[in-house]
Amino acid sequence: MTLRQVASKASVALGYLSEVERGQKEASSEILASVAEALDTPISSIMREVGDRLAVLEGVAPIVPDTLPDELVAEFDAGFAVR
């Protein structure tokens, strides 16, 4: 998608989104959520990617493991089975 398409789909001004992309402005959580939705990407995936990149820049290992423990997966699955 082009920046124009993302801005339109996310209902964000193209100029503002361009400034965010270039690091000249910081986006609010609402704008981040709108952009993630426009890109059809879970915001958690974006935040994780950013966190991992920051960890590399800071020279530390990412805190979140690549996989979840089996008991956490079972608890998560059970929570959705009830609904």
Backbone as a printed PyTorch tensor [residue, N CA C, xyz], in Angstrom:
tensor([[[  0.8450,  -1.1900,   0.0000],
         [  0.0000,   0.0000,   0.0000],
         [  0.8820,   1.2420,   0.0000]],

        [[  0.3850,   2.2790,  -0.6240],
         [  1.1000,   3.5410,  -0.5790],
         [  0.7510,   4.2680,   0.7170]],

        [[  1.5500,   5.2490,   1.0530],
         [  1.2820,   6.0460,   2.2470],
         [ -0.0740,   6.7400,   2.1110]],

        [[ -0.3870,   7.1920,   0.9120],
         [ -1.6740,   7.8450,   0.6650],
         [ -2.8340,   6.8830,   0.9310]],

        [[ -2.7030,   5.6370,   0.4910],
         [ -3.7580,   4.6420,   0.7030],
         [ -3.9310,   4.3310,   2.1870]],

        [[ -2.8160,   4.1820,   2.8940],
         [ -2.8880,   3.9000,   4.3370],
         [ -3.5310,   5.0760,   5.0590]],

        [[ -3.1040,   6.2830,   4.7310],
         [ -3.6600,   7.4710,   5.3800],
         [ -5.1630,   7.5570,   5.1450]],

        [[ -5.5820,   7.2990,   3.9160],
         [ -7.0050,   7.3590,   3.5930],
         [ -7.7860,   6.2960,   4.3480]],

        [[ -7.2990,   5.0650,   4.3180],
         [ -8.0020,   3.9570,   4.9840],
         [ -8.0240,   4.1360,   6.5010]],

        [[ -6.9750,   4.7560,   7.0620],
         [ -6.8950,   4.9620,   8.5080],
         [ -7.5370,   6.2750,   8.9510]],

        [[ -7.9970,   7.0650,   7.9900],
         [ -8.5860,   8.3910,   8.2740],
         [ -7.6030,   9.2880,   9.0170]],

        [[ -6.3740,   9.2990,   8.5170],
         [ -5.3060,  10.1300,   9.0920],
         [ -4.7930,  11.0350,   7.9790]],

        [[ -4.4960,  12.2820,   8.3000],
         [ -3.9870,  13.2080,   7.2990],
         [ -2.6760,  12.6830,   6.7200]],

        [[ -2.5770,  12.7350,   5.4120],
         [ -1.3870,  12.2330,   4.7200],
         [ -0.1200,  12.9310,   5.2090]],

        [[ -0.1560,  14.2440,   5.3470],
         [  1.0160,  14.9910,   5.8090],
         [  1.4520,  14.5690,   7.2030]],

        [[  0.4740,  14.3740,   8.0760],
         [  0.7910,  13.9590,   9.4450],
         [  1.4110,  12.5670,   9.4580]],

        [[  0.8150,  11.6450,   8.7040],
         [  1.3430,  10.2810,   8.6600],
         [  2.7460,  10.2660,   8.0680]],

        [[  2.9840,  11.1170,   7.1020],
         [  4.3100,  11.2310,   6.5070],
         [  5.3270,  11.7130,   7.5500]],

        [[  4.9320,  12.6700,   8.3790],
         [  5.8250,  13.1610,   9.4340],
         [  6.1000,  12.0730,  10.4710]],

        [[  5.0860,  11.2740,  10.7760],
         [  5.2710,  10.1470,  11.7070],
         [  6.2720,   9.1640,  11.1120]],

        [[  6.0930,   8.8530,   9.8470],
         [  6.9770,   7.9010,   9.1700],
         [  8.4290,   8.3840,   9.1850]],

        [[  8.6420,   9.6780,   9.0440],
         [ 10.0040,  10.2320,   9.0190],
         [ 10.5500,  10.5260,  10.4180]],

        [[  9.7550,  10.2410,  11.4550],
         [ 10.2150,  10.4580,  12.8220],
         [ 10.1290,  11.8950,  13.2840]],

        [[  9.3650,  12.7140,  12.5800],
         [  9.2260,  14.1240,  12.9440],
         [  8.0650,  14.3640,  13.9020]],

        [[  7.1480,  13.4310,  13.9530],
         [  6.0040,  13.4870,  14.8760],
         [  5.8520,  12.1300,  15.5300]],

        [[  5.2100,  12.1240,  16.6910],
         [  4.9020,  10.8650,  17.3520],
         [  3.4030,  10.6330,  17.2730]],

        [[  3.0420,   9.4190,  16.9010],
         [  1.6290,   9.0810,  16.7460],
         [  1.0240,   8.6880,  18.0860]],

        [[ -0.2290,   9.0490,  18.2700],
         [ -0.9660,   8.6340,  19.4670],
         [ -1.3240,   7.1590,  19.3320]],

        [[ -1.7510,   6.5770,  20.4240],
         [ -2.1650,   5.1730,  20.3880],
         [ -3.3750,   4.9920,  19.4720]],

        [[ -4.2440,   5.9870,  19.3910],
         [ -5.4070,   5.9050,  18.5160],
         [ -4.9850,   5.8770,  17.0460]],

        [[ -3.9990,   6.6840,  16.6910],
         [ -3.5190,   6.6980,  15.3030],
         [ -2.8060,   5.3950,  14.9900]],

        [[ -1.9990,   4.9090,  15.9310],
         [ -1.3280,   3.6260,  15.7140],
         [ -2.3540,   2.5190,  15.4870]],

        [[ -3.4120,   2.5230,  16.2800],
         [ -4.4560,   1.5030,  16.1290],
         [ -5.1430,   1.6300,  14.7700]],

        [[ -5.4160,   2.8580,  14.3260],
         [ -6.0450,   3.0700,  13.0270],
         [ -5.1570,   2.6100,  11.8800]],

        [[ -3.8740,   2.9030,  11.9760],
         [ -2.9300,   2.4880,  10.9340],
         [ -2.7980,   0.9690,  10.9250]],

        [[ -2.7090,   0.3590,  12.0940],
         [ -2.6210,  -1.1050,  12.1620],
         [ -3.8500,  -1.7350,  11.5260]],

        [[ -5.0140,  -1.1910,  11.8130],
         [ -6.2460,  -1.7190,  11.2250],
         [ -6.2380,  -1.5190,   9.7090]],

        [[ -5.7820,  -0.3700,   9.2530],
         [ -5.7070,  -0.1010,   7.8140],
         [ -4.7760,  -1.0860,   7.1170]],

        [[ -3.7270,  -1.4900,   7.8130],
         [ -2.7650,  -2.4410,   7.2600],
         [ -3.1900,  -3.8890,   7.4980]],

        [[ -4.3290,  -4.0660,   8.1740],
         [ -4.8260,  -5.3990,   8.5140],
         [ -3.7710,  -6.1990,   9.2680]],

        [[ -3.1590,  -5.5330,  10.2450],
         [ -2.0850,  -6.1160,  11.0510],
         [ -2.4110,  -5.8880,  12.5210]],

        [[ -2.3240,  -6.9180,  13.3530],
         [ -2.5740,  -6.7120,  14.7850],
         [ -1.5620,  -5.7180,  15.3660]],

        [[ -2.0500,  -4.7950,  16.1590],
         [ -1.1540,  -3.8030,  16.7500],
         [ -0.1150,  -4.4780,  17.6380]],

        [[ -0.4680,  -5.6300,  18.2130],
         [  0.4980,  -6.3510,  19.0480],
         [  1.7030,  -6.8030,  18.2290]],

        [[  1.4820,  -7.1610,  16.9730],
         [  2.5940,  -7.5600,  16.1040],
         [  3.5190,  -6.3820,  15.8300]],

        [[  2.9260,  -5.2300,  15.6060],
         [  3.7240,  -4.0290,  15.3620],
         [  4.5250,  -3.6620,  16.6050]],

        [[  3.8640,  -3.6750,  17.7540],
         [  4.5470,  -3.3000,  18.9940],
         [  5.6730,  -4.2790,  19.3170]],

        [[  5.4350,  -5.5500,  19.0520],
         [  6.4770,  -6.5430,  19.3150],
         [  7.6820,  -6.3090,  18.4180]],

        [[  7.4290,  -6.0660,  17.1370],
         [  8.5120,  -5.8110,  16.1910],
         [  9.3270,  -4.5910,  16.6240]],

        [[  8.6380,  -3.5340,  17.0110],
         [  9.3250,  -2.3200,  17.4680],
         [ 10.1230,  -2.6190,  18.7260]],

        [[  9.5230,  -3.3480,  19.6670],
         [ 10.2280,  -3.7010,  20.9020],
         [ 11.4730,  -4.5230,  20.6450]],

        [[ 11.3660,  -5.4830,  19.7400],
         [ 12.5340,  -6.3110,  19.4030],
         [ 13.6370,  -5.4760,  18.7700]],

        [[ 13.2550,  -4.5650,  17.8890],
         [ 14.2600,  -3.7040,  17.2440],
         [ 14.9360,  -2.7840,  18.2610]],

        [[ 14.1510,  -2.2460,  19.1830],
         [ 14.7280,  -1.3950,  20.2240],
         [ 15.6810,  -2.1900,  21.1060]],

        [[ 15.3100,  -3.4140,  21.4270],
         [ 16.1730,  -4.2520,  22.2640],
         [ 17.5160,  -4.4750,  21.5830]],

        [[ 17.4960,  -4.6960,  20.2790],
         [ 18.7500,  -4.8800,  19.5410],
         [ 19.5840,  -3.6040,  19.6030]],

        [[ 18.9450,  -2.4620,  19.3860],
         [ 19.6720,  -1.1860,  19.4290],
         [ 20.2570,  -0.9140,  20.8110]],

        [[ 19.5360,  -1.3370,  21.8480],
         [ 20.0010,  -1.1370,  23.2200],
         [ 20.9930,  -2.2040,  23.6610]],

        [[ 21.1530,  -3.2350,  22.8420],
         [ 22.1000,  -4.2930,  23.1730],
         [ 21.5950,  -5.2500,  24.2350]],

        [[ 20.2760,  -5.3780,  24.3420],
         [ 19.7020,  -6.3210,  25.3070],
         [ 18.8380,  -7.3330,  24.5630]],

        [[ 18.6550,  -8.4650,  25.1840],
         [ 17.8010,  -9.4980,  24.5860],
         [ 16.3430,  -9.0990,  24.7660]],

        [[ 15.5030,  -9.3440,  23.7730],
         [ 14.0740,  -9.0660,  23.9490],
         [ 13.5190,  -9.8310,  25.1550]],

        [[ 12.6310,  -9.2010,  25.8850],
         [ 12.0620,  -9.7970,  27.0920],
         [ 11.0230, -10.8550,  26.7470]],

        [[ 10.2700, -10.6350,  25.6810],
         [  9.1930, -11.5470,  25.3020],
         [  9.7860, -12.7270,  24.5480]],

        [[  9.5410, -13.9470,  25.0120],
         [ 10.0740, -15.1080,  24.2960],
         [  9.3700, -15.3000,  22.9560]],

        [[ 10.0190, -16.0320,  22.0550],
         [  9.4330, -16.2890,  20.7390],
         [  8.2430, -17.2320,  20.8150]],

        [[  8.1850, -18.0680,  21.8460],
         [  7.0650, -18.9930,  22.0000],
         [  6.4890, -18.8460,  23.3990]],

        [[  5.2520, -19.2440,  23.5330],
         [  4.5960, -19.1940,  24.8310],
         [  4.6880, -20.5500,  25.5070]],

        [[  4.8070, -20.5610,  26.8330],
         [  4.7840, -21.8430,  27.5480],
         [  3.4480, -22.5450,  27.3090]],

        [[  3.4710, -23.8770,  27.2730],
         [  2.2660, -24.6640,  27.0010],
         [  1.1270, -24.3290,  27.9490]],

        [[  1.4430, -24.1220,  29.2310],
         [  0.3750, -23.8330,  30.1910],
         [ -0.2930, -22.4840,  29.9040]],

        [[  0.4520, -21.5230,  29.4020],
         [ -0.1360, -20.2320,  29.0580],
         [ -1.0090, -20.3610,  27.8120]],

        [[ -0.5770, -21.1420,  26.8540],
         [ -1.3720, -21.3860,  25.6530],
         [ -2.6810, -22.0770,  26.0350]],

        [[ -2.6140, -23.0810,  26.9140],
         [ -3.8150, -23.7980,  27.3520],
         [ -4.7720, -22.8520,  28.0780]],

        [[ -4.2290, -21.9880,  28.9320],
         [ -5.0560, -21.0250,  29.6620],
         [ -5.7150, -20.0510,  28.6890]],

        [[ -4.9620, -19.6050,  27.7000],
         [ -5.4800, -18.6840,  26.6980],
         [ -6.6000, -19.3490,  25.8930]],

        [[ -6.3610, -20.5620,  25.4390],
         [ -7.3580, -21.3090,  24.6720],
         [ -8.6150, -21.5670,  25.5070]],

        [[ -8.4460, -21.8950,  26.7740],
         [ -9.5870, -22.1570,  27.6430],
         [-10.4300, -20.9020,  27.8330]],

        [[ -9.7880, -19.7450,  27.8920],
         [-10.5170, -18.4930,  28.0360],
         [-11.4210, -18.2120,  26.8580]],

        [[-10.9900, -18.5880,  25.6680],
         [-11.7990, -18.3670,  24.4780],
         [-12.8510, -19.4400,  24.3000]],

        [[-12.6240, -20.6400,  24.8420],
         [-13.5980, -21.7240,  24.7070],
         [-14.8550, -21.4140,  25.5120]],

        [[-14.7030, -20.6610,  26.6010],
         [-15.8330, -20.3380,  27.4740],
         [-16.7640, -19.3470,  26.8140]],

        [[-16.2350, -18.4820,  25.9660],
         [-17.0440, -17.3870,  25.3780],
         [-17.9300, -17.8720,  24.3350]]])
